[in-house]
């Protein structure tokens, strides 16, 4: 077997965000503020900055993360003009929106993970995310497939920095040349390839066709079976 390990990005690769929670959030906040609610990128990043209270990194543990997002929702409500019972409303948003049914698995995810497990691959996740990386995958029932969970917030660098990729490799005791990586962000997939991984960009739209682009995780199975012939 040419490869010993395979690493996956999480969001957009193994999982996708559901719309139900976002719709519930917008409706709930609008009912409290009395006006339509929209959360664009600039507003979200401003709230992240306020909720961080000058701390860097923002969070290192699950408890840090919960407290951060409660502050985030508190300041969000204040910014929307909500003045009554703000603490309890922020707590409600936290409990409904933080690691609570906001993600789902792509149809092929479990089958592909089962294949690589059956073939003896070491498996890890590399994600630009918070300490709840492993927790979210436990909720979805797929954490059991992985023996490393490399989150940018815990290693102090995000993809495509060599720091986060090297941390993942170290956790599995493999080299980049022994590893496959897949990500739905082309820049991050390219960055892994520059570090020596066999790296694929996952383009679910099917619009891009080249040697290092796949359109479904099942294509990883096709690739390794061809390589191992």
C-alpha positions in Angstrom: 0.0 0.0 0.0 1.6 3.3 -1.2 -0.2 5.5 1.3 -0.5 5.1 5.1 -2.8 7.9 6.1 -5.7 10.0 4.8 -6.7 13.4 6.1 -10.0 15.2 5.5 -11.2 18.7 6.0 -14.5 18.9 7.9 -17.0 21.5 6.6 -17.8 21.2 3.0 -15.9 18.0 2.7 -17.3 15.5 5.3 -20.2 17.7 6.5 -22.4 20.6 5.4 -24.3 23.2 7.3 -28.0 22.7 7.5 -30.3 25.7 6.9 -32.9 25.0 9.6 -30.9 26.4 12.5 -30.0 29.5 10.6 -33.6 30.1 9.7 -34.6 29.5 13.3 -32.0 32.0 14.5 -33.0 34.8 12.1 -36.7 34.4 12.9 -36.1 34.3 16.7 -33.8 37.4 16.7 -36.2 39.3 14.4 -39.1 38.5 16.9 -37.1 40.0 19.7 -35.7 43.1 17.9 -38.8 43.9 15.8 -36.9 44.2 12.6 -35.4 41.8 9.9 -32.2 40.1 11.0 -29.2 39.5 8.6 -25.8 38.3 9.6 -23.2 39.3 6.9 -19.5 38.6 7.1 -18.4 42.0 8.4 -21.0 41.9 11.2 -19.9 38.4 12.2 -16.2 39.3 12.3 -16.9 42.4 14.3 -18.8 40.3 16.8 -15.9 37.8 17.0 -13.6 40.7 17.8 -15.9 42.0 20.5 -16.5 38.6 22.0 -12.8 37.8 22.1 -12.3 40.6 24.7 -8.7 41.0 23.4 -7.8 37.3 24.0 -5.7 35.4 21.5 -6.4 32.6 20.8 -10.1 33.1 21.3 -10.6 29.7 22.9 -8.5 26.6 23.9 -11.1 24.4 25.5 -14.8 23.5 25.0 -15.7 25.6 28.0 -13.8 28.5 26.6 -15.7 28.1 23.4 -19.1 28.0 25.1 -18.3 31.1 27.1 -17.0 32.9 23.9 -20.2 32.2 22.0 -22.4 33.2 24.8 -20.6 36.6 24.8 -20.9 36.6 21.0 -24.7 36.1 21.1 -25.1 38.6 23.9 -23.3 41.4 21.9 -25.2 40.4 18.8 -28.5 41.0 20.5 -27.4 44.3 22.0 -26.4 45.3 18.5 -29.8 44.4 17.2 -31.4 46.7 19.8 -32.7 43.9 22.1 -32.8 45.2 25.7 -35.0 42.8 27.7 -33.7 39.6 29.3 -30.6 39.7 27.1 -28.6 37.2 29.2 -31.2 34.5 29.0 -31.9 35.1 25.3 -28.2 34.8 24.6 -28.2 31.5 26.6 -31.1 30.2 24.5 -29.2 31.0 21.3 -26.1 29.3 22.5 -27.9 26.1 23.5 -29.8 26.0 20.2 -27.0 26.9 17.8 -23.7 25.8 19.3 -22.9 22.2 18.3 -26.6 21.3 18.1 -27.8 19.9 14.8 -26.2 22.6 12.7 -24.3 20.1 10.5 -25.1 17.0 8.5 -23.1 14.4 6.6 -22.9 14.1 2.9 -24.5 10.9 1.6 -21.2 9.2 0.7 -19.3 10.2 3.8 -19.8 7.1 6.0 -19.2 4.7 3.1 -15.9 6.3 2.2 -14.7 6.4 5.8 -15.7 2.7 6.2 -13.6 1.8 3.1 -10.5 3.5 4.4 -10.9 2.0 7.8 -11.3 -1.4 6.3 -8.1 -0.9 4.3 -6.1 0.0 7.5 -5.4 3.6 6.8 -4.7 6.0 9.6 -7.3 8.7 9.4 -7.4 12.3 10.7 -9.3 15.6 10.3 -7.6 18.9 9.6 -9.9 21.9 10.0 -9.8 25.7 10.4 -12.0 25.6 13.4 -12.5 25.7 17.2 -11.8 23.1 20.0 -15.2 21.5 19.4 -13.9 19.8 16.2 -13.9 16.3 17.7 -17.1 16.9 19.6 -19.1 17.9 16.5 -17.9 14.7 14.8 -18.9 12.6 17.8 -22.4 14.1 17.5 -22.6 13.0 13.9 -21.3 9.5 14.8 -18.1 9.6 12.7 -15.4 10.6 15.3 -14.8 6.8 15.8 -13.1 6.7 12.4 -10.4 9.2 13.3 -7.3 9.1 15.5 -6.4 12.7 15.2 -8.4 16.0 15.2 -6.2 18.9 14.2 -8.0 22.3 14.8 -6.4 25.6 13.8 -7.4 27.2 17.2 -5.4 24.6 19.1 -2.2 24.6 17.0 -2.2 28.4 16.4 -2.3 28.3 12.6 -4.8 27.6 9.9 -4.5 26.0 6.4 -2.5 26.3 4.2 0.2 27.0 6.8 2.8 24.2 7.1 2.3 24.4 10.9 -1.2 22.9 10.9 -0.3 20.2 8.3 2.9 19.2 10.2 0.9 19.0 13.4 -1.5 16.6 11.8 1.3 14.5 10.3 3.1 14.3 13.7 -0.1 13.2 15.4 -0.4 10.2 13.0 3.4 9.5 12.8 3.5 9.7 9.0 5.1 11.9 6.4 3.4 14.0 3.8 4.5 11.7 1.1 2.7 8.9 2.8 -0.5 10.9 3.1 -3.6 11.9 1.1 -5.5 15.1 1.9 -8.9 16.4 0.6 -10.4 19.8 1.1 -13.3 21.8 -0.6 -11.1 24.9 -0.5 -8.7 24.9 -3.5 -6.1 27.1 -1.8 -5.9 24.8 1.1 -5.7 21.7 -1.1 -3.0 23.3 -3.1 -1.1 24.2 0.1 -1.1 20.6 1.3 0.2 19.5 -2.1 3.1 22.0 -1.8 3.9 20.4 1.5 4.2 17.0 -0.2 0.8 15.5 0.3 -1.1 13.8 -2.5 -3.9 16.4 -2.2 -7.3 16.7 -3.9 -9.6 19.7 -4.3 -13.2 18.6 -3.8 -15.3 20.5 -6.2 -18.9 19.3 -5.7 -20.2 21.6 -8.4 -18.4 19.5 -11.1 -17.3 22.6 -12.9 -13.5 22.0 -12.6 -11.8 19.1 -14.2 -8.1 18.5 -13.7 -5.7 15.9 -12.3 -6.1 17.0 -8.7 -9.8 17.8 -8.6 -12.6 15.3 -7.6 -16.3 15.8 -7.5 -17.3 13.3 -4.8 -15.4 11.6 -1.9 -16.0 8.3 -3.6 -13.4 9.3 -6.2 -10.8 8.9 -3.5 -11.6 5.2 -3.3 -11.2 5.0 -7.1 -7.8 6.7 -6.9 -6.3 4.5 -4.2 -7.6 1.3 -5.8 -6.0 2.3 -9.1 -2.7 3.2 -7.3 -2.6 -0.1 -5.4 -3.2 -2.3 -8.4 
